[in-house]
Amino acid sequence: MSTLQNPPIDSSPQGPMFMIRNALICLGVFWLSLWMARSLAWPLGKLNDNVIYDTNVVGAIAMGVMSSLSRTLAAALAGVVVALVVASRRPQLWALFVAVLSVVDAPVRHHWGSPAASWDLQWQCVDLLFPAVICMATAAITAHFRAKHSTSTLQ
């Protein structure tokens, strides 16, 4: 029975070829996460229909989280994939590459006819940053369990 093997953690991949390989993996995972977020946007957007949020900070955070739910799930999966596929001692740093891309190139555009209020800016910031935070958190958790599992099998 053949199983998928993780890249070795204990080897020290260095050099430009490993960096190029890891960067291309991160770009590919980010591109796939954009397509996944687009496909999840409609079904998960139905959770947010006809919901009225309070005009306090908690309501702004809740609206930002709910409006970014499809991108958040895609970013979480991207963080897990990067942590499992990238050959590095600290794969969560490569997940930072995906997280930064998810903030810089987020498919989120807000246009206002009048200047946005502070509540609007709060939920927009949460909407933009929450997927990146979740991407980093899932990558760190996956890297932790991957390292813990690989060291326990060597002993």
N, C-alpha and C positions, 0 to 999 in steps of 0.2 A: 504494500500500500504506500503510495507516494503522498507526502504532505508538503505543504508550502513551508519553507524554512525562512526564518527571519535572517536579515543580514547579520553577520557576527558583530557583537558589541565590543569584544575584547581586542579585536584588531584595531589598529590606528589608521584609518583611512585618511591620507593626506595627499596633497598635491592638487593641481588644477583639474585633473580629470574627475576626481571625486567631487570637487566643488561644482563643476559643470553638470555632472550627473545629478547631484542633489538639487541644484537650481532648476534643472529641467523637470525633475520630479515634482518640485513645488509648483512650478508654473502649470504643469499638467493637472495636478490635483486642484489648484485654484480654478482652472478653466472648467473642470468637471463639476466643481462645487457651484459655479455660476449656473450651469445648466440644471443641476439638481435643484437649486433655489428657485429657478424659473419654473420648473415643473411642479414644485410644491407650493408656489405662491397662491394659486387659485384655491386649492382645497383648504389650506391653512388660513387664507384670507377670510374664509367664511366664519372662522371663529371670532373675528373682529368686527363683523357686520352688526350694526345696530347696538353697539356697546357705547355707553357714555361714561367717560372717565372723569374723576374729580379734577378740580383745578388746583390741586396741591402737588407737592413733589412726588408723592407716592403714585398719584394718578399719572403723572408725566412718565415716571419710570415704567409703570404698567403698560402704558400705551406704547412706549418705545420698545419694550420687550415683545409685546404682542404683534406690533407691526413689522418686526424683524424676525419673526419666528421661522420663516422658511430659510432665510439666510443663516440664521443661527444653527438650525439643524444641519445644513450643508457645511457650515464652518466647523461644527463639532466632528462630523464625519471626516472632513479634510484634516483636522488635527490628529485624529486617530490614524488615518492612513499615512500621513507624513511621519508620525512617530514610529510606525511599524516598518515602513519601506526604506526610509533614508538610512544610509550606512554612516552612522556617526556616533560618537560617544555621548553626545548631547543632542538628540534629535529634536528636542523642544525648541532649540534655537532656530532650526530650519522651519518649524511651525510659525515662528515669529515672522518669517518671510511671507507666509501665506496670510497671516493675520494683518500685516501691514498692507498687503495687496487688497485684502477685503475691506479695509478702511479707505484706501486711496481710490480704488476702482469700484466702489460700491455702486450698484445700480439704483441709487437713491437720489432723487431730485425733488427738491421742494421749492416751489415758487409762490410768492405771496404778492398780492396786490397792494398790500400795505405792510409796513415793517412788522416783523414777527415779534410776538410778546415773549417774555422770558419763559413762560410755560411751554410755548412752542419750541423754543431753542433747547429746552431741557429734554423733551421727548425726542427731538431730532438727534441730539447728541447720544442719547441712550440707543436710539435706533441705529446709529452709525457704529458705535463702539461695542455694543453688546456681543455681536457675532465674533469680533476679534478677541474679546476676553474669553469667550467660551472656547474658541479654537485653541488658544494658548492653554487653558485649563485642561481640556481633554488631551492635548498633546503631552502635558506634564504628567497627568495621571497615567496615561498609557505608557510613557517612557519609564515611569516609576515601576509599574507592574512588570514591564518587559525586563528591566534590569534586575528586579527582584527574582523573577522567574528564571532568568538565565544564570544568575549566580547560584541559585539553589540547586540547579541541575548539575553544576560543575563540582559540587562538593561531594 
